[in-house]
Amino acid sequence: MVADTQASLLRLGYNPGPVDGVMGPGTRQAISNYQYAWGLPVTGSPSPQLLDHMRRHGG
């Protein structure tokens, strides 16, 4: 799920760093930035719900 989340973040303009499936600081920051921008709870963590949200919005 981390690699899918990273790929979606990239498509949406949020740079998580390399799409490598590793939950590093760049990925956490990109997730947090996305969550903040969309008014979602900011956790910095991937989830099926977050991935679904990103996919519904072009990611």
C-alpha positions in Angstrom: 0.0 0.0 0.0 2.9 2.4 0.6 4.1 2.2 -3.0 0.6 2.8 -4.3 0.2 5.8 -1.9 3.6 7.2 -3.1 2.6 6.8 -6.7 -0.8 8.6 -6.1 0.9 11.4 -4.3 3.3 11.9 -7.2 0.4 12.1 -9.7 -1.3 14.7 -7.5 1.8 16.9 -7.2 3.1 15.9 -3.8 6.6 14.6 -3.8 7.1 11.6 -1.5 10.6 10.9 -2.8 11.3 7.6 -4.5 8.4 5.2 -5.1 10.0 2.4 -3.3 7.4 1.2 -0.8 9.4 2.5 2.1 7.6 4.7 4.6 10.3 7.4 5.1 10.1 11.0 6.2 9.4 12.3 2.6 6.4 10.0 2.3 5.1 11.0 5.7 5.5 14.7 4.9 3.8 14.3 1.5 0.9 12.5 3.1 0.6 15.1 5.8 0.6 17.9 3.2 -2.1 16.2 1.2 -4.2 15.5 4.2 -3.9 19.2 5.3 -4.7 20.5 1.9 -7.9 18.5 1.7 -9.0 19.2 5.3 -8.5 15.6 6.4 -7.1 14.6 9.8 -3.3 14.9 9.5 -1.7 11.6 10.5 1.1 11.3 8.0 0.2 7.6 7.7 -1.2 5.7 4.7 -4.5 3.9 4.9 -7.0 2.3 2.5 -9.3 5.3 3.0 -6.6 7.8 2.2 -5.6 5.9 -1.0 -9.2 5.7 -2.0 -9.5 9.5 -1.5 -6.5 10.2 -3.6 -7.7 7.9 -6.4 -11.1 9.6 -6.4 -9.3 13.0 -6.9 -6.9 12.0 -9.7 -4.2 10.1 -7.9 
